[in-house]
Amino acid sequence: MNIGILVLLVLLVLGIAITLVVVGLRQNSGVDPLEERLAEFAATGEQATLEEIELSAPFTERIILPLAARFGEIALRFTPQRNLEQIQRQLEMAGNPRGMTPTVFFAGRFIIAAAIVVLLFIVFSVAPGQSPFSIRNIAIIIGFTALGFFIPNLLLSSRVSRRQNEVTKSLPDALDLLTICVEAGLGLEAAMKKVNEKWDNELAIAFGRALQEIQLGKVRREALRDMSARIGAGDLESFVAAVIQSEQLGVSMAKILRIQSDDMRVRRRQRAEQQAQIAPLKMLIPMALLIFPTIMMVLMGPAVLQMMRSSLGDIFLN
């Protein structure tokens, strides 16, 4: 069987499986879907039974999500507690994308791996001259299955890195706004509320959640520590530590925020300079593999053709 066709089939299955998992991991709005559909039917004035309302739900909510959750619960029974805590922490650091839970996450891993195994087994079974139990095909199945099993981990790690980078980039500007608000006479919580109201990014959302926890009775320093732990960005942890220390020692909050703002801007400039120094090394690989060979073909192509048409070309061809 052509290895190119096999790779295309595997990539197709991976795409379908990932799409199903992503569609299933829909955005969690915090509203009961049944109550939402009841409100829709009540607004339209139509008379409908509970069965009709349930059947009006999308196929993913009626079939895929319950099956995925059930499969994930079975997988959790055989998963060590340490791994569960690690996955839960990574999901929190990623911002709980689309309301994802460890149950659904583990279900996605096993669904993708199982889909790859079934497809490759079918492909090798129906292909002429191929056997799914040969050593070569078994190695291919194991390799692609392991790849599919770890794809959700790679996606989750990428989401965590993107969220941390977004928070780190927006922190200096947020500290400037916090400093202005505190110097104008507002408290730290009121200044954080201003950031939450004016911006729509991961840092503003984190500030909003911390404020909600403070309103529910959590101590401010504990809410700030939990906020930094949920994100895991080093600059945010430094900012939270400075705020907590100033609160304990009685230092002026405006002065601490001003110092932190200047320090964060210096760090951001240093990171930009570091990325600028790394850029030539990253450009070297595509230049060596793609650009330079093309330039050599354009420059040396006519000369090679002339040499082949000359008597020197007859010597090499003969």
N, C-alpha and C positions, 0 to 999 in steps of 0.2 A: 504493500500500500504506500502511496506517495506520502512522504513525511510532511510535505507542505499542506496537503488536505487534512491530515491529522491535526496539525497545529491550528489550522483555521477552525476545525470543529471544536477543539478544546477551548479556543478563545471565544467562540460563539457561546458555548455552554457557560463559561465564566461570566460573560457579559449578561446572559439571561439570568443566571443565579444572583449575581450582584444586583441587577435591576430589581428582581423580586424582593430581595432583602431590603434594598433602599426604599422601594415602594411600601413595603410592609412597615418599615420604621418611619412612619409618617410623623409629622410634627404633632407633639402632644400639646393640645390647647388647654388641658385641665378641665374640659367639659365632657360630661357623659354623652356619648354619641346617641344613645337612645333618647335622652332628654332633648338633645338638639333636634333630632328628627321629629319628636312629638311637637316641639315648638314650631317647626316648619309646617307640619300638617295643620296645627291649630291656626297659624297665621293665614293659610290659604282657605280655611273653612271647609276642607274636605273631610268626609267621614271615612275613616280607615281603621281596620283592625290591627291588633298588635302584630299579627303575622305579616300583614302587608307592609307595616312599617319596618319590620326586620328585613324583609326581602328587598326593601328599597335601598338598603345599605350596600356599599360597594363590595365586590367579590373579595377584595383583600381583607376587609374587616370581618366578613362572615366566615371565610374559609381559611385563608392563608395565615392571618395573624393568630387565630386560636391554635392551628396546627403547629405553627412555629413556637408559640409559647409553651405548648405541651411538650414538644420535643426538647425545648430548652430546659424545662423542669427535669426531664429524665436525665439530660446530660449533666445538670448541676449535682445530681446525687452522686456521681462518680468523679466530681472535681474537687480537689483539695481546697480547704477553706482559705489557705494563703493565696491561691490563684484567684479565688472569688474576690477577696479583698483587693487584690492588685487590679483586677479588671474594673471593680467598682470605683477605685480611686482614679484610674485612667479615664473612665466615663465622666466622672465629675470634673476632671481637669479639661476634658474636651467640651464641657458645657452641656452634658447630657444631650447629645445631638438627636433630634427627632424623638425625644422621649425614650431613648433606648435604655433598656435594663440589662443586667447581666444574663438573664434568662434568654432574651431575644438575641443577644450578642453571641452566646454559645450556640444557639439554634442556627444562626446564620453561618457560623463556621462549619458545623456538621452538615448543613444542607448543601453548601457549596462543594464540600469534599465528597459527599455521597453522590451528588449529581455528576461530578467528574468521573467517579469510579463506574457508575452505571453506564454513562455514555461511552467511555473507552472500552468497557467490556462488550457492549453491543457492537461498536465499530469493529473491534478485532474479531468478533464472532462472525459477522456477516461478510467481512473482507475476504476475498479469495486468497488462499495461501497463507493466511494469518491465523494464529491461535492466541487467545488471551492468556494462555498459561505458559507461553514461551518465556524464557528468561529476559529477552529484550523487551517484550511487551509488558511484562510484569514490572520491570524497572521504569518504563515510561509511565505506567499507571501510578506507581508509587510516587514518582517525581511530581507529576501534575497534581496528584491528590494532596501531597504536602504543600504545594504552592497554593492550591485553593483553600486549604485549611488555615494558612497563615495570612491570606489576603485581608480578612477583617482586622487582624492585628496591625498590619501595615497601614490600613486606612485610618484606624483609630490613632495610631502614633502620629500620622501626618496631621490629623485634625488637632491633636494636642499641641504640636509644634506651631501650627498656624495661629492658634488662639493665643499662645504665649507670645509669639512675635507681634501680634496685633496689640495686645495689652502693653507690651514693652514700648512699642512705637508711640502709642497714644498717651502714655503716662506723663512725659514731660509737659505736654499741653494741658493735661488735666491738673497737674500740680500748679501750673500758672494760674488757672482759673480758681483753684482752691486757695491759693495765696491771695489773690485779689479779693475773693469773697471774705476770707478771714480778716484781712487787713481792713476791710470795709465795716467790720463789726459782726459778721455772722459767725456762728459756731461751726465746728468741723462737720457735724451732721447736716446742718443746713447747707454748707458749701458742697458736700457730697450730693445732696439732693439737687442742687443746681446743675452739677455735672450730669446727673442721671436725667434731668429734664431736657437739657440742651443738646446732648449727644445721643447717638444711637450706635454704640459699638459694644464690644465685649466688656470693656472696663466700666462703662456706664451701667451695663446690666449687672455687673458684679457689685458696684456701689449700691444699686437699688436693692439687691437681695440682702446685702449687709444691713441696710437701713431697715428693711422689713424685719430682720431678726432682732435688731435693737428695739424696734417698736413692740415686738412680742415679748420683750423682757430680758433678752440676752445682754450681758455686759459688753460694752463697746469694744474693749480690747479683745475679748473672745470672738466677737463677730468679725473683727478685722483679721485676726489670726486665721479663722476659718475661711475667710475670703481669699487670703493669700495662699492657703493650702489647696483650695479648690482650683486655683490657676497654676501655681507652681512656678511663676516667673521670678527670677532672682531680684530684679529691680523692684517689683511690687513687695517682695518680702522685706527688702531693705527699707522701703518707705513705711511699711506697717511697723517694723521694729523701731524706727525713729519716732513715729507718732506715739507708740506705746511708752517708749522711754521718756519722751517729753511730758506725757501725762503723769507718769509716776514721779518725775523729778520736779514738776512744776515749771518747766521751761516754756517760754512764749511759743505758742503754736505757730504764729505767723512767721517767726524767725526760723523755726524748724522747717516749715514748708518752703520758705525762700531758699534755704541751704539745699534742701532735697531737690528743688526745681533746678537749681544751677548744676548740681551734681548729675542729675539725670540727663541734662542736655550735653554735658561733657561726655557721659557714657555713650549717648546716642551718636555723637560725632566720632568717637573712637570706633564704634562698631561700623559706621559708614566707611571710615578710612580702612578698617580691616577688610571689609567686603571689597573695597576698591583694589586692595593689594592682591586679593585672591582671584579677582576677575580674570587677569591674564592667564593664570594657570587653568581656569575652567575653559577659557577660550582655546587653549592649546589643543585639546583633544578633537573638537570638531574641525579646527583648522587643519590639523595633521591628517585626519581621516577623510575629510570632504573637500575642503577648499584647495589645499595644496595639490592633491592628485588631479583635480579638474584644471588647475592652472598649468600643471605639467603637460596634460593632454593637449590643451589649447596651444601652448608654446612649442612643444616638441612634435606634435602631430604632423604638421606640414613637412618638417625636416625629415622625419622618419619615412614619410611617403616618398619624398624625393630620393632618399637613399635606397629605398627598395626598387625604384625605377631605374637607378643607375647601375653601372657595372659592379659596384660594391655590393649592391643588393643581390645580384646574381650569384656572387661568391657565397654569401651567407645562406641563400635559399638552396643552393646546390650542396 
